[in-house]
């Protein structure tokens, strides 16, 4: 029997509908029993594997070449930087992601982090729990300027929420939906202007050779000293050592990071700073978003196995 290997523990976590989609098609579902970060361990689960549904696990050339019957890798999310795309192309393996399935969840977190930074919510919580009752003075989010780097599905969801806070919206991307920009009153600017004018900057682009270390010390020095940086996209887009220097020296007011170059970020100097909020790469993790993503990836698998090319195919 052909097998689908599920390496991400969040697949079908809140509903078995996605598993049923695969089983009803005559596929055997094989699940990794715990979070995994080692490609050798993934290889141990390979059998008659024709499809892998992957989260953040390393789908390396070694994994791809060890799965002799592999036809498709479906990413349970958006970013595919953990998948060796060149190796997949060489083996004619389709790689596809799940665009749009978690955009609302990530956009929700962006504003949760923006409010937490500006209103010092985590700090206030800790102080009250310690028995103190001070006057906590924060900053407004209402009426400020937000700069959105990346205007794909997530970036556009952030735009819609920003209107609810009466924000001026600046956007930067290499391509974007002109009709959306006009209808939502987004001003397209250079990245330098976005950095210079924004009170909140949020990143929504993939990690690749052109975006790695896109935000470093030079870019951070352009920002207002009262500005906040939010990254829910991928670690590596922001240079962590240079962000640490910028935060420690007051070049910007604070940062909220849901992603890191190394995850978990054990020993990361950023975690020692009081003006950093860190969350465990949870942007797309709501019950509703996970259900949507799981069902989408299951259908991607069936599309490829039935000779159809998924709309979200990358290779």
LUMZAVO-165038 format. One record per residue: x, y, z of N, C-alpha, C, CB in turn; residue in three letters. Coordinates in pm, whole numbers, padded with zeros to 5 digits, always signed. Last residue first. Glycine has a CB too. Example, Ala and Ser with C-alpha at 12.3 -4.5 7.8 and 13.67 -1.06 7.14 Angstrom:
+01285-00225+00708+01367-00106+00714+01290+00003+00787+01408-00060+00572Ser/+01319-00569+00780+01230-00450+00780+01320-00330+00780+01131-00447+00905Ala/
REM end
This chain:
+00781+02338-00733+00871+02266-00824+00789+02180-00918+00972+02178-00745Unk/+00550+02454-00636+00671+02537-00643+00775+02472-00732+00729+02562-00503Unk/+00195+02462-00653+00322+02391-00679+00437+02488-00697+00309+02303-00804Unk/-00059+02552-00608+00047+02606-00522+00181+02537-00544+00008+02593-00376Unk/-00223+02409-00776-00204+02552-00803-00086+02609-00724-00332+02630-00769Unk/-00088+02084-00860-00155+02177-00767-00126+02324-00804-00108+02150-00622Unk/-00151+01893-01139-00051+01983-01079-00122+02082-00988+00030+02057-01189Unk/-00260+01554-01139-00292+01696-01150-00184+01780-01083-00430+01726-01087Unk/-00230+01282-01098-00181+01340-01221-00214+01486-01242-00231+01265-01332Unk/-00295+01184-00856-00394+01164-00963-00356+01236-01091-00530+01211-00917Unk/-00091+01269-00698-00102+01125-00721-00203+01092-00831-00142+01054-00591Unk/-00151+01545-00693-00030+01496-00759-00041+01347-00792+00092+01521-00671Unk/-00401+01547-00553-00386+01607-00686-00266+01547-00759-00370+01761-00676Unk/-00334+01431-00309-00422+01359-00401-00414+01415-00542-00565+01364-00351Unk/-00170+01636-00202-00118+01501-00221-00203+01425-00323-00116+01425-00087Unk/-00357+01844-00188-00238+01858-00272-00180+01720-00304-00132+01946-00202Unk/-00529+01743+00006-00579+01754-00131-00465+01775-00230-00678+01869-00143Unk/-00363+01767+00228-00414+01635+00190-00462+01637+00045-00529+01591+00284Unk/-00333+02044+00238-00217+01961+00203-00260+01820+00165-00119+01956+00320Unk/-00598+02120+00309-00537+02168+00184-00422+02077+00142-00488+02313+00199Unk/-00629+02004+00558-00713+01959+00448-00656+02002+00313-00855+02015+00464Unk/-00430+02149+00700-00425+02003+00690-00507+01953+00572-00474+01938+00820Unk/-00521+02414+00683-00393+02376+00625-00383+02226+00604-00278+02424+00713Unk/-00766+02400+00821-00763+02442+00680-00635+02396+00612-00775+02595+00671Unk/-00672+02322+01075-00767+02239+01002-00765+02272+00852-00909+02258+01058Unk/-00511+02541+01139-00451+02409+01123-00543+02314+01049-00415+02350+01259Unk/-00700+02747+01160-00598+02753+01057-00536+02616+01033-00490+02853+01095Unk/-00854+02657+01384-00917+02678+01253-00814+02676+01142-00993+02809+01251Unk/-00663+02649+01591-00735+02528+01552-00795+02542+01413-00845+02497+01654Unk/-00356+02811+01499-00487+02814+01564-00561+02690+01517-00568+02947+01531Unk/-00066+02878+01412-00120+02770+01494-00245+02811+01570-00015+02722+01591Unk/+00085+03055+01273-00021+02987+01201-00096+02884+01282+00035+02922+01081Unk/+00263+03149+01481+00177+03238+01404+00060+03170+01337+00256+03307+01302Unk/+00447+03036+01646+00308+02991+01663+00211+03069+01575+00267+03003+01808Unk/+00720+03036+01732+00680+03009+01593+00536+02956+01589+00778+02906+01526Unk/+00691+03108+02026+00752+02987+01969+00700+02948+01830+00729+02872+02063Unk/+00794+03453+02090+00693+03347+02090+00744+03230+02006+00556+03400+02033Unk/+00922+03727+02270+00950+03607+02190+00835+03508+02204+01082+03542+02234Unk/+00994+04063+02281+00892+03964+02309+00917+03846+02215+00747+04023+02289Unk/+01233+04283+02412+01206+04178+02314+01093+04089+02366+01334+04095+02284Unk/+01328+04453+02605+01243+04510+02500+01222+04413+02383+01304+04640+02448Unk/+01503+04320+02772+01367+04347+02821+01273+04401+02714+01373+04444+02935Unk/+01709+04054+02652+01671+04195+02647+01528+04217+02692+01690+04250+02506Unk/+01770+03791+02627+01813+03857+02751+01765+04001+02759+01965+03852+02764Unk/+01706+03706+02378+01615+03667+02486+01654+03729+02620+01611+03517+02498Unk/+01918+03775+02219+01798+03858+02214+01704+03828+02330+01725+03836+02082Unk/+02108+03569+02241+02122+03692+02322+01998+03780+02323+02239+03772+02271Unk/+02007+03236+02270+02004+03354+02183+02012+03481+02268+01874+03355+02096Unk/+01992+03003+02415+02114+03082+02425+02116+03206+02337+02229+02998+02391Unk/+01772+02858+02190+01841+02840+02317+01973+02918+02315+01867+02689+02345Unk/+01541+02889+02013+01654+02982+02018+01731+02977+02151+01605+03123+01995Unk/+01451+02566+01867+01429+02677+01961+01556+02761+01978+01382+02624+02097Unk/+01583+02737+01589+01464+02714+01671+01469+02575+01735+01337+02729+01587Unk/+01772+02993+01462+01778+02858+01517+01659+02841+01611+01913+02833+01592Unk/+01657+03232+01378+01747+03160+01288+01760+03014+01332+01886+03227+01284Unk/+01305+03252+01462+01447+03272+01490+01530+03193+01391+01481+03231+01636Unk/+00983+03401+01516+01073+03314+01440+01218+03352+01468+01044+03323+01288Unk/+00848+03590+01641+00786+03458+01646+00875+03354+01579+00648+03460+01580Unk/+00937+03873+01812+00987+03771+01720+00914+03639+01744+01138+03752+01736Unk/+00934+04213+01841+00858+04092+01874+00891+03989+01767+00702+04119+01882Unk/+01124+04482+01977+01098+04386+01871+01017+04270+01926+01230+04335+01809Unk/+01178+04839+02032+01155+04701+02071+01130+04612+01951+01038+04692+02166Unk/+01280+05087+01950+01221+05074+02084+01205+04929+02127+01086+05142+02088Unk/+01610+05127+01809+01466+05110+01796+01412+05075+01935+01431+04998+01691Unk/+01849+05203+01925+01822+05250+01789+01675+05231+01754+01909+05175+01688Unk/+01936+05122+02177+01822+05213+02166+01798+05268+02028+01840+05324+02258Unk/+02127+04932+02211+02173+05071+02202+02060+05171+02178+02273+05084+02093Unk/+01984+04698+02207+02062+04729+02327+02104+04876+02329+02185+04640+02334Unk/+01879+04702+01948+01790+04709+02064+01865+04750+02189+01721+04575+02087Unk/+02112+04682+01792+02021+04795+01774+01929+04812+01894+01937+04776+01647Unk/+02222+04438+01880+02297+04563+01897+02205+04684+01888+02408+04574+01791Unk/+02016+04264+01797+02054+04272+01938+02128+04404+01966+02144+04151+01978Unk/+02036+04300+01523+01914+04342+01593+01942+04357+01742+01799+04242+01569Unk/+02280+04179+01483+02270+04324+01460+02140+04380+01519+02276+04354+01309Unk/+02215+03917+01542+02322+03983+01617+02312+04134+01603+02459+03934+01569Unk/+02010+03862+01352+01981+03863+01496+02089+03934+01577+01967+03720+01546Unk/+01890+04001+01072+02019+03962+01130+02008+03974+01282+02136+04050+01074Unk/+01596+03876+00939+01654+03979+01026+01784+03924+01083+01554+04020+01141Unk/+01578+03642+00805+01549+03765+00730+01603+03885+00806+01396+03780+00706Unk/+01630+03465+01007+01729+03476+00900+01703+03596+00812+01730+03351+00817Unk/+01305+03333+01062+01434+03374+01114+01534+03374+01001+01479+03281+01229Unk/+01017+03446+00891+01122+03347+00905+01243+03410+00972+01160+03288+00767Unk/+00765+03590+01008+00787+03526+00879+00888+03413+00889+00835+03628+00777Unk/+00711+03765+01201+00640+03638+01210+00663+03555+01085+00489+03662+01233Unk/+00853+04027+01352+00885+03926+01251+00812+03796+01282+01036+03902+01244Unk/+00840+04368+01404+00770+04243+01428+00807+04145+01315+00614+04265+01436Unk/+00973+04651+01564+00988+04555+01456+00921+04424+01495+01138+04532+01422Unk/+00884+04987+01640+00887+04846+01679+00896+04759+01554+00762+04808+01763Unk/+01023+05316+01713+00956+05217+01630+00976+05075+01682+01007+05226+01487Unk/+01159+05523+01825+01035+05483+01893+00963+05369+01820+00942+05602+01904Unk/+01363+05581+01654+01399+05522+01783+01279+05478+01865+01480+05620+01863Unk/+01279+05480+01321+01260+05572+01432+01307+05506+01562+01111+05617+01442Unk/+01532+05330+01106+01403+05333+01175+01399+05440+01283+01374+05197+01235Unk/+01793+05322+01029+01703+05412+00955+01572+05431+01030+01676+05357+00814Unk/+01904+05125+01180+01939+05263+01215+01854+05365+01140+02086+05288+01185Unk/+01815+04901+01047+01758+04931+01178+01789+05074+01221+01811+04833+01282Unk/+01981+04902+00821+01836+04923+00806+01772+04962+00938+01769+04797+00751Unk/+02229+04853+00942+02210+04972+00859+02062+05005+00844+02274+04953+00720Unk/+02185+04603+01070+02208+04724+01149+02185+04852+01067+02350+04724+01204Unk/+01932+04446+00865+02051+04445+00949+02069+04579+01017+02175+04411+00866Unk/+01717+04272+00682+01715+04376+00786+01837+04355+00876+01581+04372+00869Unk/+01802+04065+00520+01747+04185+00458+01746+04302+00555+01604+04159+00407Unk/+01911+03818+00579+01972+03938+00637+01925+04066+00568+02125+03927+00629Unk/+01769+03690+00284+01849+03660+00404+01923+03786+00449+01949+03544+00376Unk/+01654+03746+00042+01595+03808+00161+01673+03780+00289+01453+03760+00179Unk/+01784+03606-00156+01769+03751-00174+01714+03821-00050+01679+03780-00292Unk/+01774+03340-00076+01904+03406-00089+01892+03557-00098+01978+03354-00212Unk/+01490+03341+00148+01567+03286+00037+01697+03366+00026+01486+03291-00097Unk/+01197+03333+00321+01341+03334+00338+01405+03267+00217+01382+03262+00470Unk/+00916+03541+00216+00985+03413+00237+01133+03433+00261+00965+03322+00117Unk/+00759+03799+00416+00824+03753+00293+00891+03620+00320+00926+03858+00241Unk/+00662+03994+00610+00581+03883+00556+00633+03840+00419+00433+03924+00546Unk/+00705+04192+00898+00769+04123+00786+00687+04003+00742+00912+04080+00824Unk/+00629+04520+01005+00600+04378+01014+00643+04309+00885+00451+04353+01041Unk/+00677+04796+01207+00719+04730+01083+00700+04581+01100+00868+04764+01047Unk/+00540+05090+01329+00543+04945+01342+00582+04887+01206+00404+04888+01390Unk/+00590+05340+01234+00596+05320+01380+00600+05172+01415+00475+05388+01448Unk/+00774+05440+00941+00679+05353+01011+00701+05352+01162+00689+05213+00957Unk/+00965+05586+00799+00838+05650+00833+00747+05568+00925+00764+05682+00709Unk/+01193+05430+00747+01208+05564+00805+01077+05618+00861+01262+05659+00700Unk/+01100+05198+00625+01173+05189+00752+01176+05324+00823+01316+05139+00728Unk/+00987+05312+00393+00904+05235+00486+00972+05227+00623+00877+05094+00431Unk/+01214+05417+00273+01108+05508+00318+01018+05438+00418+01025+05558+00200Unk/+01352+05177+00218+01412+05279+00306+01306+05376+00359+01521+05357+00232Unk/+01184+05048+00040+01204+04989+00172+01266+05090+00268+01293+04864+00162Unk/+00954+05279-00116+01080+05205-00111+01098+05148+00029+01202+05297-00149Unk/+00595+05219-00120+00715+05302-00102+00839+05215-00112+00711+05376+00035Unk/+00253+05242-00168+00373+05164-00199+00494+05257-00198+00359+05094-00338Unk/-00004+05276+00051+00095+05354-00022+00220+05268-00043+00130+05486+00054Unk/-00330+05156+00031-00193+05126+00073-00098+05208-00012-00162+04974+00062Unk/-00614+05149+00001-00542+05273+00031-00405+05245+00094-00626+05360+00126Unk/-00756+04938-00092-00728+04940+00052-00642+05060+00094-00659+04812+00092Unk/-00773+04979-00365-00898+04970-00288-00873+04982-00138-00968+04838-00319Unk/-00500+04979-00441-00586+05096-00462-00708+05092-00371-00632+05105-00609Unk/-00420+04722-00366-00348+04840-00315-00435+04965-00327-00216+04861-00392Unk/-00591+04560-00519-00598+04558-00372-00535+04684-00314-00527+04432-00316Unk/-00500+04620-00776-00638+04650-00739-00654+04654-00587-00734+04545-00799Unk/-00235+04525-00770-00263+04668-00788-00404+04704-00744-00242+04708-00933Unk/-00073+04309-00575-00203+04320-00640-00241+04469-00649-00312+04238-00563Unk/+00283+04296-00638+00165+04307-00552+00042+04326-00638+00180+04424-00452Unk/+00635+04253-00602+00515+04248-00684+00395+04246-00591+00515+04123-00780Unk/+00814+04322-00412+00863+04323-00549+00748+04307-00649+00967+04211-00569Unk/+00698+04559-00164+00710+04423-00217+00762+04433-00359+00574+04347-00212Unk/+00574+04750+00099+00687+04726+00010+00685+04581-00034+00822+04761+00079Unk/+00349+05003+00223+00380+04868+00179+00502+04863+00090+00263+04809+00107Unk/+00184+05171+00487+00289+05172+00385+00322+05027+00349+00417+05247+00436Unk/-00098+05314+00613-00041+05186+00573+00059+05207+00460-00152+05087+00530Unk/-00212+05460+00908-00157+05487+00776-00077+05363+00735-00067+05617+00775Unk/-00486+05319+01094-00343+05336+01068-00317+05383+00925-00268+05206+01095Unk/-00716+05253+01238-00704+05385+01177-00558+05417+01144-00762+05493+01270Unk/-00750+04997+01312-00676+05080+01406-00648+05219+01348-00544+05011+01445Unk/-00871+04888+01094-00947+04893+01218-00881+04975+01327-00971+04755+01268Unk/-00664+04886+00912-00771+04985+00895-00853+04998+01023-00863+04945+00777Unk/-00522+04664+00996-00467+04797+01023-00571+04906+01005-00347+04824+00933Unk/-00664+04451+00892-00671+04476+01036-00621+04617+01071-00589+04372+01112Unk/-00590+04470+00623-00731+04481+00661-00746+04510+00810-00806+04352+00626Unk/-00310+04430+00638-00365+04557+00589-00509+04574+00638-00360+04562+00433Unk/-00299+04163+00713-00253+04265+00807-00309+04402+00768-00099+04268+00812Unk/-00384+04048+00478-00468+04032+00597-00428+04132+00705-00458+03889+00652Unk/-00169+04111+00316-00299+04173+00287-00395+04158+00405-00361+04110+00162Unk/+00029+03953+00433+00042+04097+00434-00090+04167+00408+00143+04140+00332Unk/-00075+03699+00369-00065+03742+00508-00055+03893+00516+00057+03678+00577Unk/-00065+03701+00084-00191+03674+00155-00186+03723+00299-00223+03525+00153Unk/+00173+03964+00024+00102+03843-00015-00022+03825+00070+00193+03721-00003Unk/+00344+04181+00061+00200+04203+00046+00131+04083-00018+00173+04328-00037Unk/+00613+04286+00236+00553+04165+00181+00402+04176+00179+00595+04043+00261Unk/+00622+04473+00503+00718+04422+00405+00666+04287+00357+00863+04409+00466Unk/+00445+04739+00603+00429+04596+00579+00524+04554+00468+00281+04561+00541Unk/+00428+04973+00855+00498+04937+00733+00495+04786+00716+00643+04990+00734Unk/+00193+05192+00995+00244+05056+00989+00310+05033+00854+00132+04952+01015Unk/+00152+05468+01201+00188+05422+01067+00247+05283+01076+00288+05519+01000Unk/-00137+05522+01419+00006+05522+01386+00027+05472+01243+00085+05433+01485Unk/-00400+05504+01503-00359+05622+01428-00213+05627+01390-00390+05740+01506Unk/-00340+05298+01779-00440+05373+01702-00377+05494+01633-00556+05419+01794Unk/-00140+05242+01952-00135+05179+01821-00230+05252+01726-00171+05028+01831Unk/+00038+05439+02193-00083+05408+02117-00048+05329+01992-00159+05536+02080Unk/+00243+05314+02459+00226+05395+02337+00099+05349+02265+00350+05382+02243Unk/+00232+05333+02819+00271+05274+02692+00253+05370+02577+00193+05150+02667Unk/+00292+05322+03154+00272+05415+03043+00324+05352+02915+00343+05551+03071Unk/+00155+05197+03435+00230+05154+03317+00195+05247+03200+00198+05005+03281Unk/+00185+05249+03765+00122+05310+03647+00209+05275+03526+00106+05468+03663Unk/+00196+04936+03954+00247+05066+03908+00159+05125+03799+00390+05052+03858Unk/+00175+04733+04170+00061+04795+04101+00103+04934+04050-00063+04806+04198Unk/+00309+04406+04261+00318+04551+04241+00198+04602+04162+00450+04587+04168Unk/+00309+04132+04274+00253+04206+04386+00258+04357+04374+00321+04166+04508Unk/+00380+03990+04056+00482+03999+04161+00433+04079+04282+00607+04063+04105Unk/+00169+04025+03887+00181+03895+03952+00285+03896+04065+00219+03789+03849Unk/+00234+04282+03794+00116+04264+03879+00124+04132+03954-00013+04271+03795Unk/+00463+04217+03641+00474+04309+03754+00356+04290+03850+00481+04455+03705Unk/+00365+04049+03439+00465+03997+03533+00475+04085+03658+00602+03989+03464Unk/+00188+04225+03309+00139+04100+03367+00237+04048+03473+00119+03994+03256Unk/+00365+04418+03213+00263+04454+03311+00210+04330+03382+00148+04530+03243Unk/+00511+04267+03026+00579+04326+03142+00479+04360+03252+00656+04453+03100Unk/+00310+04202+02837+00380+04096+02912+00449+04150+03037+00485+04029+02822Unk/+00228+04475+02760+00136+04380+02824+00210+04268+02897+00043+04320+02721Unk/+00305+04725+02658+00388+04656+02758+00308+04549+02834+00446+04757+02858Unk/+00188+04848+02447+00123+04865+02576+00193+04788+02689-00022+04821+02566Unk/+00359+04779+02234+00326+04919+02259+00269+04942+02398+00228+04968+02155Unk/+00380+04493+02252+00497+04581+02254+00459+04722+02299+00562+04585+02116Unk/+00111+04416+02240+00194+04374+02353+00319+04460+02366+00233+04228+02339Unk/+00033+04519+01995-00028+04570+02118+00055+04535+02240-00170+04514+02134Unk/+00195+04358+01830+00204+04505+01825+00147+04567+01952+00128+04559+01701Unk/+00104+04102+01894+00241+04140+01927+00259+04292+01925+00340+04075+01830Unk/-00157+04116+01794-00135+04081+01934+00004+04123+01980-00154+03932+01956Unk/-00099+04167+01530-00156+04275+01610-00153+04244+01759-00299+04302+01567Unk/+00017+03918+01463+00090+04043+01439+00035+04155+01526+00082+04084+01290Unk/-00189+03738+01514-00074+03742+01603+00006+03870+01586+00017+03621+01578Unk/-00359+03793+01295-00405+03814+01433-00287+03828+01528-00496+03698+01478Unk/-00193+03707+01089-00225+03849+01099-00280+03884+01237-00326+03888+00991Unk/-00196+03431+01136-00071+03506+01149-00099+03655+01166+00019+03483+01026Unk/-00469+03376+01086-00410+03345+01217-00282+03425+01238-00380+03195+01228Unk/-00496+03448+00820-00572+03522+00921-00514+03498+01061-00721+03481+00918Unk/-00326+03265+00689-00298+03408+00684-00373+03486+00792-00334+03463+00547Unk/-00334+02995+00653-00306+03044+00790-00289+03195+00796-00181+02976+00844Unk/-00401+02957+00389-00473+02879+00490-00448+02929+00631-00433+02734+00480Unk/-00253+03094+00198-00385+03146+00236-00455+03073+00347-00472+03146+00119Unk/-00082+02812+00059-00101+02956+00074-00243+02992+00114-00066+03026-00056Unk/+00085+02568+00119-00059+02585+00145-00090+02733+00165-00103+02503+00271Unk/+00309+02430-00134+00276+02479+00000+00126+02500+00012+00352+02611+00032Unk/+00478+02160-00297+00371+02261-00295+00346+02304-00152+00240+02204-00360Unk/+00688+01992-00510+00679+02056-00379+00572+02164-00389+00818+02118-00335Unk/+00720+01692-00687+00646+01818-00674+00652+01866-00530+00497+01800-00719Unk/+01013+01557-00809+00918+01554-00698+00851+01691-00689+00989+01517-00563Unk/+01221+01506-00983+01086+01533-01037+00978+01515-00929+01057+01440-01155Unk/+01469+01501-00877+01394+01376-00869+01253+01388-00928+01385+01331-00723Unk/+01543+01764-00911+01624+01660-00976+01552+01525-00976+01759+01646-00906Unk/+01359+01892-00744+01353+01910-00890+01428+01798-00963+01411+02046-00929Unk/+01454+01809-00493+01320+01771-00537+01307+01782-00689+01213+01858-00468Unk/+01701+01933-00486+01696+01788-00484+01560+01738-00531+01726+01735-00343Unk/+01612+02198-00485+01693+02149-00596+01691+01997-00603+01837+02199-00583Unk/+01477+02218-00241+01402+02229-00365+01480+02177-00484+01362+02373-00390Unk/+01473+02087+00052+01574+02101-00052+01504+02099-00188+01682+01986-00043Unk/+01299+02269+00295+01291+02163+00194+01396+02188+00088+01148+02156+00130Unk/+01290+02488+00452+01340+02365+00515+01338+02245+00420+01258+02333+00639Unk/+01166+02685+00307+01312+02695+00322+01371+02572+00391+01348+02819+00401Unk/+00904+02726+00249+00962+02597+00209+01114+02597+00223+00922+02565+00065Unk/+00624+02870+00414+00766+02873+00382+00823+02736+00353+00843+02936+00495Unk/+00351+02769+00476+00387+02853+00361+00534+02838+00322+00356+02999+00391Unk/+00204+02454+00560+00230+02594+00589+00273+02664+00462+00338+02608+00699Unk/+00304+02184+00512+00193+02216+00602+00213+02358+00653+00184+02113+00722Unk/+00389+02107+00188+00428+02183+00306+00305+02221+00385+00509+02308+00268Unk/+00423+01802+00041+00324+01907+00068+00363+01977+00196+00180+01848+00077Unk/+00591+01648-00203+00612+01700-00067+00516+01816-00050+00763+01744-00042Unk/+00556+01364-00413+00511+01498-00373+00551+01525-00228+00358+01513-00391Unk/+00673+01120-00473+00617+01200-00583+00584+01343-00543+00494+01133-00636Unk/+00894+00857-00395+00838+00987-00358+00794+01066-00480+00940+01068-00277Unk/+01012+00613-00402+00885+00627-00474+00819+00763-00450+00790+00517-00432Unk/+01241+00635-00244+01255+00599-00386+01128+00621-00466+01297+00455-00397Unk/+01367+00824-00029+01228+00786-00056+01216+00758-00205+01127+00899-00011Unk/+01623+00912-00031+01597+00786+00038+01455+00735+00015+01622+00801+00186Unk/+01617+01157-00150+01675+01047-00227+01654+00911-00162+01823+01071-00245Unk/+01498+01304+00058+01432+01294-00072+01485+01175-00151+01450+01423-00152Unk/+01691+01283+00262+01555+01233+00282+01489+01207+00148+01471+01332+00365Unk/+01909+01410+00136+01921+01272+00185+01784+01209+00206+02001+01270+00317Unk/+01815+01666+00097+01844+01583-00020+01852+01436+00019+01975+01628-00086Unk/+01567+01708+00362+01694+01729+00295+01706+01644+00170+01809+01699+00389Unk/+01359+01847+00538+01340+01755+00426+01458+01777+00331+01200+01779+00352Unk/+01347+01905+00867+01441+01915+00754+01418+01807+00649+01584+01906+00806Unk/+01025+02042+00968+01127+01939+00975+01220+01947+00853+01063+01800+00984Unk/+00807+02202+00980+00937+02269+00984+01053+02170+00983+00946+02357+01106Unk/+00614+01988+00811+00605+02118+00875+00740+02187+00865+00561+02104+01023Unk/+00496+01786+00539+00601+01834+00628+00567+01968+00688+00732+01843+00553Unk/+00402+01497+00404+00342+01622+00449+00429+01673+00563+00190+01603+00495Unk/+00512+01315+00132+00547+01363+00265+00470+01491+00290+00702+01386+00279Unk/+00438+01026-00064+00412+01167-00030+00460+01194+00112+00261+01200-00044Unk/+00507+00768-00091+00486+00842-00216+00464+00991-00189+00365+00784-00291Unk/+00683+00519+00065+00638+00657+00080+00627+00725-00055+00733+00736+00171Unk/+00710+00259+00179+00660+00280+00043+00599+00420+00036+00555+00170+00003Unk/+00896+00419+00409+00867+00285+00360+00830+00298+00213+00753+00214+00442Unk/+01056+00608+00655+01025+00590+00514+01001+00443+00483+01138+00645+00427Unk/+01143+00641+00910+00999+00624+00892+00961+00596+00747+00926+00748+00940Unk/+01413+00690+00893+01369+00566+00959+01221+00538+00939+01399+00573+01109Unk/+01425+00945+00793+01450+00834+00701+01403+00701+00762+01600+00826+00666Unk/+01395+01095+01024+01287+01093+00926+01302+00972+00834+01285+01224+00843Unk/+01645+01054+01135+01528+01000+01204+01408+00994+01111+01496+01083+01327Unk/+01804+01193+00958+01823+01049+00973+01703+00983+01040+01950+01021+01053Unk/+01728+01458+00998+01685+01391+00877+01704+01240+00884+01759+01446+00758Unk/+01587+01588+01287+01702+01516+01234+01659+01436+01111+01763+01423+01341Unk/+01383+01683+01436+01471+01783+01372+01591+01719+01305+01518+01884+01475Unk/+01049+01633+01540+01172+01575+01486+01253+01682+01414+01139+01458+01391Unk/+00798+01550+01778+00868+01651+01699+01007+01602+01661+00877+01784+01777Unk/+00668+01212+01735+00713+01322+01819+00781+01426+01730+00811+01272+01931Unk/+00595+01016+01554+00528+01017+01685+00568+01134+01775+00557+00888+01756Unk/+00496+01049+01224+00607+01060+01318+00547+01086+01454+00709+01173+01277Unk/+00259+00835+01072+00286+00958+01145+00411+00945+01230+00167+00995+01233Unk/+00122+00732+00773+00227+00702+00870+00265+00832+00938+00352+00636+00803Unk/-00157+00614+00614-00102+00732+00679-00004+00687+00788-00215+00822+00740Unk/-00209+00472+00303-00175+00444+00442-00107+00568+00501-00083+00318+00454Unk/-00478+00537+00078-00341+00560+00122-00324+00523+00270-00302+00708+00100Unk/-00731+00540-00033-00656+00415-00032-00512+00428+00011-00660+00356-00165Unk/-00878+00762-00002-00815+00746-00134-00727+00621-00140-00731+00870-00167Unk/-00942+00755+00260-01049+00723+00165-00996+00705+00024-01155+00833+00167Unk/-00703+00850+00368-00739+00708+00383-00848+00666+00285-00784+00680+00526Unk/-00716+01125+00302-00607+01040+00252-00644+00892+00258-00480+01064+00334Unk/-00948+01204+00436-00933+01233+00293-00827+01142+00231-00895+01381+00271Unk/-00883+01136+00698-00987+01059+00628-00980+01082+00477-01126+01097+00680Unk/-00702+01335+00759-00658+01195+00757-00756+01109+00679-00642+01140+00901Unk/-00875+01553+00753-00765+01546+00656-00711+01403+00646-00652+01643+00696Unk/-01051+01496+00969-01103+01505+00833-00991+01490+00729-01174+01639+00813Unk/-00996+01497+01232-00942+01384+01156-00988+01386+01010-00984+01252+01221Unk/-00885+01788+01399-00991+01722+01323-00927+01609+01243-01066+01824+01228Unk/-00665+01887+01522-00795+01921+01581-00913+01860+01506-00812+02070+01587Unk/-00447+01790+01380-00442+01789+01526-00579+01809+01589-00348+01897+01575Unk/-00371+01757+01114-00497+01697+01162-00502+01689+01315-00514+01557+01103Unk/-00040+01829+01191-00132+01784+01086-00251+01713+01150-00059+01690+00986Unk/+00139+01877+01391+00019+01960+01390-00078+01922+01278+00057+02105+01375Unk/+00370+01729+01369+00271+01686+01469+00141+01767+01466+00331+01696+01607Unk/+00495+01637+01051+00457+01747+01141+00351+01703+01241+00407+01867+01060Unk/+00527+01423+00885+00637+01453+00978+00604+01564+01076+00760+01490+00900Unk/+00362+01166+00749+00333+01295+00813+00443+01323+00914+00191+01296+00882Unk/+00376+00996+00452+00447+01018+00577+00415+01158+00628+00600+00999+00559Unk/+00168+00779+00295+00190+00922+00314+00255+00938+00450+00057+01005+00304Unk/+00214+00489+00087+00213+00555+00218+00233+00705+00206+00320+00495+00306Unk/+00051+00222-00084+00125+00348-00088+00106+00424+00044+00081+00434-00208Unk/+00085-00120+00000+00000+00000+00000+00088+00125+00000-00096+00001+00124Unk/
REM end
